[in-house]
Structures are given as structure tokens and as C-alpha cells.
Amino acid sequence: MNARIAIDPGVCHGKPCIKGTRIMVANVLSLLAGGYSFERIRRNYPELVDEDIRAAIEYAQDVVQDEEVLLATP
């Protein structure tokens, strides 16, 4: 896992967050999906740097890459 991402059961119900914040990876990804630029995300979350945003993207990539797909059989 990326050193900028933390998973702590006591923070945001254990959802992956940017380390040292309560900003969930899912929130950053949602903003990106909504067309927000890195600059606009940083304006909304001034404690973030570009590396944090990239870490959120990399985390999502790792999750999807390692996802096991189970096909339902009829």
C-alpha cells in the first residue's frame, strides 16, 4: 500500500484516507471523476498536495488490479 494512504478502524470507519487526515480516498476519486483538477481539489482541501491525490489514484488502481472476479454460474 502507498505510504500516503492509511486505513485505521478508528478513522472514518476504517475507510482508506489520506494519511494524517480524515479525507477519504473515495472522496478524492469522486472529485476527480466529477472533473475537478488537482488544483481545484487542493483549493477544497488545502492540506493535500499533488502526491496525495496521485496516491489516491494509485490506491484505486491497486484495488482494481488485485480484485478477484467471480463469475456466477447458471
Rosetta blueprint (number, residue, H / E / L):
1 M L
2 N L
3 A L
4 R L
5 I E
6 A E
7 I L
8 D L
9 P L
10 G L
11 V L
12 C H
13 H H
14 G H
15 K L
16 P L
17 C E
18 I E
19 K L
20 G L
21 T L
22 R L
23 I L
24 M E
25 V H
26 A H
27 N H
28 V H
29 L H
30 S H
31 L H
32 L H
33 A H
34 G L
35 G L
36 Y L
37 S L
38 F H
39 E H
40 R H
41 I H
42 R H
43 R H
44 N H
45 Y L
46 P L
47 E L
48 L L
49 V L
50 D H
51 E H
52 D H
53 I H
54 R H
55 A H
56 A H
57 I H
58 E H
59 Y H
60 A H
61 Q H
62 D H
63 V H
64 V H
65 Q H
66 D L
67 E L
68 E L
69 V L
70 L L
71 L L
72 A L
73 T L
74 P L
